[in-house]
């Protein structure tokens, strides 16, 4: 009998432990919650467009809705250090919303401090600013607005390819500086037609890019852990490459479209870049940490990489002395590709929908989950 009581007690203890680990995200309907949003400041631009909702001032357009339901909504751009507004609100926050464009780095240490935290939402795509394993261990749900800005990013990648291959930026700088030196531009300007373009990753964004490249009559290659549907592959005219190292030396242009994971962090180091064709152009709107920062700068300086463009850095915002700011033949920008006004409206609507579902105790669309019930999405395992 004593053994039976002991076994029952052990089972209850296990269930209690499991619940505390994986059910932290359960919401009691009608309960007031504290939501913290971390976005970039709009400053003087905030009033210029009523649909500019992705900034601090716009607050995703959900402040009135949240507060009408009795929730507290703190919005800030102050996210770094122990005295930041984010840090001061960690202890009793239930939900943290952040964007890839001004990410709130939610570390294991911050997760440990955030005892009430139930939900981490990315307004956009890409949740690598979160320690996903720590979130999973703590039973915190992590989700993003999958698909919200894939068109925006794919269009931007096409733009960057054209800017690099036509050597556009030196011509622009000549116009601004009152110069006229056609030779200084033409000696390294090419047509896109007939060139081989390879994408590392062919998920939602990669597929859209390949579709948009088809009218340019390029040779299209892709490397991915999963091969796309044969009919779509045929329609796009893209060839699947089983080995990344085999694809790289074939490409005139390489586009990075893979998420940042433990497997892809620092993937393009000195050795990997050396496998690329001399004079290759690289576009990276995925994540800056996929590249070895100094290896990219060195390859641009010695000419092995003829041009590098992207809008992702590590960390973000990038420090003023980041090597990519001063390396030759680059066309870098702040992280802007996925935060067009159209994209902002889509990811703001997605955040509102997921918060509404969370408050009702309902599931999100399955593709939006990055961490659910202690399990990471397949691409992050």
C-alpha positions as CSV (number, residue, x, y, z in Angstrom):
1,X,0.0,0.0,0.0
2,X,2.8,2.3,0.9
3,X,4.4,1.6,-2.5
4,X,1.2,2.4,-4.2
5,X,0.9,5.7,-2.4
6,X,4.5,6.5,-3.3
7,X,3.9,5.7,-6.9
8,X,0.8,7.9,-7.0
9,X,2.7,10.8,-5.4
10,X,5.5,10.4,-8.0
11,X,3.0,10.5,-10.9
12,X,1.4,13.6,-9.5
13,X,4.8,15.2,-9.1
14,X,5.7,14.4,-12.7
15,X,2.4,15.8,-14.0
16,X,2.9,18.9,-12.0
17,X,6.4,19.3,-13.3
18,X,5.3,18.7,-16.9
19,X,2.5,21.2,-16.6
20,X,4.8,23.9,-15.3
21,X,7.3,23.3,-18.1
22,X,5.0,23.0,-21.1
23,X,1.8,24.7,-20.1
24,X,3.1,28.1,-19.1
25,X,1.3,29.6,-22.0
26,X,-2.2,28.8,-20.8
27,X,-4.3,31.9,-20.6
28,X,-7.3,32.5,-18.4
29,X,-10.0,34.3,-20.4
30,X,-10.7,37.8,-19.0
31,X,-7.3,38.0,-17.2
32,X,-5.4,41.2,-17.6
33,X,-2.0,40.8,-19.3
34,X,1.1,42.9,-19.6
35,X,2.4,43.1,-23.2
36,X,5.7,44.6,-24.1
37,X,6.4,45.6,-27.6
38,X,10.0,46.4,-28.8
39,X,10.2,48.3,-32.1
40,X,12.3,50.9,-33.8
41,X,11.5,54.6,-33.3
42,X,9.7,56.4,-36.1
43,X,10.7,59.9,-34.9
44,X,9.9,62.6,-37.4
45,X,8.7,60.0,-40.0
46,X,6.0,58.5,-37.7
47,X,3.4,61.1,-38.7
48,X,4.1,61.0,-42.4
49,X,2.1,57.8,-43.1
50,X,-0.9,56.6,-41.1
51,X,0.0,53.1,-42.1
52,X,3.5,53.3,-40.6
53,X,2.5,50.9,-37.8
54,X,5.8,49.0,-37.3
55,X,7.5,51.8,-35.3
56,X,7.2,52.6,-31.6
57,X,4.7,55.4,-32.3
58,X,2.6,53.1,-34.5
59,X,2.8,50.3,-32.0
60,X,1.4,47.9,-34.6
61,X,-1.9,49.7,-34.4
62,X,-3.2,47.6,-31.6
63,X,-2.9,49.8,-28.5
64,X,-6.5,50.9,-28.4
65,X,-7.7,47.3,-28.9
66,X,-5.5,45.9,-26.2
67,X,-6.2,48.6,-23.6
68,X,-10.0,48.4,-24.3
69,X,-9.7,44.8,-23.1
70,X,-8.0,45.8,-19.9
71,X,-4.4,44.8,-20.9
72,X,-1.3,46.9,-20.3
73,X,0.7,47.7,-23.4
74,X,4.3,49.0,-23.0
75,X,6.1,50.0,-26.2
76,X,9.7,50.9,-26.4
77,X,12.9,50.9,-28.5
78,X,15.0,50.7,-25.3
79,X,16.2,47.1,-25.2
80,X,19.9,46.9,-24.3
81,X,21.4,46.6,-20.8
82,X,20.2,46.1,-17.3
83,X,18.6,49.5,-17.0
84,X,16.7,49.3,-20.3
85,X,12.9,49.7,-20.4
86,X,12.7,46.1,-21.6
87,X,14.7,44.8,-18.7
88,X,12.7,46.8,-16.2
89,X,9.4,45.2,-17.5
90,X,10.7,41.7,-17.8
91,X,9.7,40.4,-14.4
92,X,5.9,40.8,-14.8
93,X,5.6,40.7,-18.6
94,X,3.3,38.0,-20.1
95,X,3.9,38.7,-23.8
96,X,6.9,40.2,-25.6
97,X,6.6,41.3,-29.2
98,X,9.7,42.1,-31.2
99,X,10.7,42.5,-34.8
100,X,13.8,41.3,-36.7
101,X,14.5,44.9,-37.7
102,X,15.1,46.1,-34.1
103,X,15.3,42.8,-32.2
104,X,14.9,42.4,-28.5
105,X,17.5,39.7,-27.7
106,X,15.6,37.4,-25.4
107,X,18.4,35.4,-23.8
108,X,18.2,32.5,-21.4
109,X,19.1,34.9,-18.6
110,X,16.2,37.2,-19.5
111,X,13.8,34.2,-19.8
112,X,14.8,33.2,-16.3
113,X,13.9,36.6,-15.0
114,X,10.6,36.7,-16.8
115,X,8.6,34.5,-14.5
116,X,5.2,35.4,-16.0
117,X,6.3,35.1,-19.6
118,X,3.9,33.0,-21.7
119,X,4.4,34.1,-25.3
120,X,7.1,35.6,-27.5
121,X,5.9,37.0,-30.8
122,X,7.9,38.0,-33.7
123,X,6.2,40.7,-35.8
124,X,7.7,39.5,-39.0
125,X,9.8,36.4,-39.8
126,X,12.8,35.0,-38.0
127,X,13.0,34.3,-34.3
128,X,16.7,33.7,-33.9
129,X,16.9,36.8,-31.5
130,X,15.3,34.4,-29.0
131,X,17.1,31.6,-27.1
132,X,14.7,29.0,-28.5
133,X,16.0,26.1,-26.4
134,X,15.6,28.2,-23.2
135,X,12.1,29.2,-24.3
136,X,11.2,25.6,-24.9
137,X,12.6,24.4,-21.6
138,X,10.6,27.2,-19.8
139,X,7.3,26.2,-21.6
140,X,7.1,29.5,-23.4
141,X,5.4,29.6,-26.8
142,X,7.4,31.3,-29.6
143,X,5.5,32.3,-32.8
144,X,6.0,34.5,-35.8
145,X,3.8,35.9,-38.6
146,X,4.9,33.3,-41.2
147,X,4.5,34.6,-44.8
148,X,3.9,38.2,-43.8
149,X,6.9,39.7,-45.6
150,X,8.1,37.1,-48.0
151,X,7.1,39.1,-51.1
152,X,8.8,42.2,-49.7
153,X,12.1,40.3,-49.0
154,X,12.0,38.5,-52.4
155,X,11.5,41.8,-54.3
156,X,14.3,43.4,-52.3
157,X,16.7,40.5,-53.2
158,X,16.0,40.9,-56.9
159,X,16.7,44.6,-56.5
160,X,20.0,43.9,-54.9
161,X,21.1,41.4,-57.5
162,X,20.4,44.1,-60.2
163,X,22.2,46.8,-58.3
164,X,25.3,44.6,-57.9
165,X,25.4,43.1,-61.4
166,X,24.9,46.5,-63.1
167,X,27.5,48.2,-60.8
168,X,24.8,50.8,-60.1
169,X,26.0,52.4,-56.9
170,X,29.2,53.9,-58.4
171,X,27.1,55.6,-61.1
172,X,24.7,57.0,-58.5
173,X,27.6,58.3,-56.5
174,X,29.0,60.0,-59.6
175,X,25.7,61.7,-60.2
176,X,25.5,63.0,-56.6
177,X,29.2,64.1,-56.6
178,X,29.0,65.9,-60.0
179,X,31.2,63.5,-61.8
180,X,31.0,61.8,-65.2
181,X,33.2,58.7,-65.7
182,X,31.4,56.0,-67.7
183,X,34.5,53.8,-67.7
184,X,34.5,53.7,-63.9
185,X,31.1,52.0,-64.0
186,X,31.1,50.0,-67.3
187,X,34.3,48.0,-66.6
188,X,32.4,45.8,-64.1
189,X,28.8,46.0,-65.3
190,X,27.1,43.0,-66.7
191,X,23.7,41.7,-67.9
192,X,21.7,39.3,-65.6
193,X,20.6,37.3,-68.6
194,X,22.5,34.1,-69.0
195,X,24.1,34.2,-65.5
196,X,23.8,31.4,-63.0
197,X,22.0,32.3,-59.8
198,X,21.9,30.0,-56.9
199,X,19.8,30.3,-53.7
200,X,21.0,28.7,-50.5
201,X,17.5,27.8,-49.2
202,X,14.4,27.6,-51.2
203,X,11.6,28.1,-48.7
204,X,8.9,30.7,-49.2
205,X,11.3,33.5,-50.0
206,X,13.6,31.4,-52.0
207,X,10.8,30.1,-54.2
208,X,9.4,33.6,-54.8
209,X,12.9,34.9,-55.8
210,X,13.3,32.0,-58.3
211,X,9.9,32.7,-59.8
212,X,10.8,36.4,-60.2
213,X,14.2,35.6,-61.8
214,X,12.7,33.3,-64.4
215,X,11.8,36.1,-66.9
216,X,15.5,37.2,-66.8
217,X,16.5,34.0,-68.6
218,X,19.0,33.0,-65.9
219,X,20.3,29.5,-65.1
220,X,18.6,28.9,-61.7
221,X,20.0,26.6,-59.0
222,X,18.9,25.9,-55.5
223,X,20.2,24.0,-52.5
224,X,17.8,23.1,-49.6
225,X,17.3,20.3,-47.1
226,X,14.0,19.6,-48.9
227,X,13.4,19.4,-52.6
228,X,10.5,21.4,-53.9
229,X,7.5,19.8,-55.7
230,X,8.6,18.5,-59.1
231,X,5.8,20.4,-60.9
232,X,6.9,23.7,-59.3
233,X,10.5,23.0,-60.0
234,X,9.7,22.4,-63.6
235,X,7.5,25.5,-63.8
236,X,10.2,27.7,-62.3
237,X,13.0,26.0,-64.3
238,X,15.2,25.6,-61.3
239,X,17.7,22.7,-60.8
240,X,18.1,21.1,-57.4
241,X,21.6,20.8,-56.1
242,X,22.2,18.0,-53.5
243,X,25.5,19.4,-52.2
244,X,26.1,23.1,-51.4
245,X,29.8,22.8,-52.1
246,X,29.0,21.5,-55.6
247,X,26.7,24.4,-56.3
248,X,28.8,27.3,-55.1
249,X,31.5,27.3,-57.9
250,X,28.8,27.2,-60.6
251,X,27.2,30.5,-59.4
252,X,27.7,34.0,-60.7
253,X,25.3,35.2,-58.0
254,X,24.6,33.5,-54.6
255,X,21.5,34.5,-52.5
256,X,21.2,33.4,-48.9
257,X,17.7,32.3,-48.0
258,X,18.2,29.9,-45.1
259,X,17.2,30.6,-41.5
260,X,19.9,31.1,-38.8
261,X,20.2,27.9,-36.9
262,X,23.1,26.1,-35.1
263,X,23.9,24.5,-38.5
264,X,24.0,27.7,-40.5
265,X,25.6,30.0,-38.0
266,X,28.9,31.1,-39.5
267,X,28.3,28.8,-42.5
268,X,30.0,31.1,-45.0
269,X,33.4,31.3,-43.5
270,X,36.7,31.8,-45.3
271,X,36.8,28.2,-46.5
272,X,33.2,28.2,-47.8
273,X,33.7,31.5,-49.6
274,X,36.9,30.2,-51.2
275,X,34.7,27.5,-52.9
276,X,32.7,30.3,-54.7
277,X,33.7,31.4,-58.2
278,X,36.1,34.4,-58.2
279,X,34.1,37.5,-58.8
280,X,30.9,36.1,-57.3
281,X,28.1,38.4,-56.2
282,X,26.5,37.6,-52.8
283,X,23.1,38.8,-51.6
284,X,22.1,38.1,-48.0
285,X,18.7,39.2,-46.6
286,X,18.5,36.2,-44.3
287,X,20.7,36.8,-41.2
288,X,24.0,38.4,-40.8
289,X,25.4,35.7,-38.5
290,X,25.2,33.1,-41.3
291,X,28.3,34.9,-42.7
292,X,31.7,35.2,-41.0
293,X,31.9,38.9,-40.8
294,X,35.6,39.3,-41.3
295,X,35.8,36.6,-44.0
296,X,33.2,38.6,-46.1
297,X,35.1,41.9,-45.6
298,X,38.4,40.2,-46.6
299,X,36.9,38.6,-49.7
300,X,35.4,41.9,-50.9
301,X,38.8,43.6,-50.3
302,X,40.8,41.0,-52.2
303,X,38.3,40.8,-55.1
304,X,37.2,37.2,-54.6
305,X,33.7,38.5,-53.9
306,X,33.0,41.2,-56.5
307,X,30.1,42.6,-54.6
308,X,28.1,42.0,-51.4
309,X,24.6,43.3,-50.6
310,X,22.1,42.7,-47.9
311,X,20.2,44.3,-45.0
312,X,21.1,41.9,-42.2
313,X,23.9,42.4,-39.8
314,X,25.1,41.0,-36.5
315,X,24.4,42.4,-34.0
316,X,21.6,44.8,-35.0
317,X,21.7,47.7,-35.0
318,X,25.2,47.4,-36.4
319,X,28.0,49.3,-34.6
320,X,29.5,52.2,-36.4
321,X,32.8,50.3,-36.8
322,X,31.3,47.2,-38.3
323,X,33.7,46.0,-41.1
324,X,30.9,45.8,-43.7
325,X,30.3,49.5,-43.5
326,X,33.7,50.3,-45.0
327,X,34.5,47.2,-47.2
328,X,34.7,47.9,-51.0
329,X,32.0,47.0,-53.5
330,X,29.1,46.6,-51.0
331,X,25.5,47.7,-51.2
332,X,24.5,47.3,-47.6
333,X,21.5,48.9,-45.9
334,X,19.9,48.8,-42.4
335,X,17.4,45.9,-42.0
336,X,14.6,47.2,-44.2
337,X,13.6,44.5,-46.8
338,X,10.8,43.0,-44.7
339,X,9.4,46.2,-43.2
340,X,7.7,47.9,-46.2
341,X,4.4,49.5,-45.3
342,X,2.6,46.6,-47.0
343,X,4.6,44.1,-44.9
344,X,3.9,46.1,-41.7
345,X,0.2,45.9,-42.2
346,X,0.4,42.2,-42.8
347,X,2.5,41.4,-39.7
348,X,0.5,43.8,-37.5
349,X,-2.7,42.0,-38.5
350,X,-1.0,38.7,-37.8
351,X,0.1,39.8,-34.4
352,X,-3.3,41.0,-33.5
353,X,-4.9,37.7,-34.7
354,X,-2.4,35.6,-32.6
355,X,-2.9,37.7,-29.5
356,X,-6.7,37.4,-29.9
357,X,-6.3,33.6,-30.2
358,X,-4.0,33.5,-27.2
359,X,-6.4,35.5,-25.1
360,X,-9.2,33.0,-26.1
361,X,-7.0,30.0,-25.4
362,X,-7.0,29.0,-29.1
363,X,-4.2,27.6,-31.2
364,X,-2.3,29.6,-33.8
365,X,-2.0,28.5,-37.5
366,X,0.4,25.6,-37.2
367,X,3.0,27.2,-39.5
368,X,3.4,30.2,-37.2
369,X,4.8,28.2,-34.3
370,X,8.6,28.2,-33.7
371,X,8.3,26.7,-30.2
372,X,5.1,24.9,-29.1
373,X,4.7,22.7,-26.0
374,X,8.4,22.5,-25.5
375,X,9.2,21.4,-29.0
376,X,11.2,23.5,-31.6
377,X,10.0,23.7,-35.2
378,X,11.8,21.3,-37.5
379,X,14.1,23.9,-39.1
380,X,15.5,24.9,-35.7
381,X,16.3,21.4,-34.4
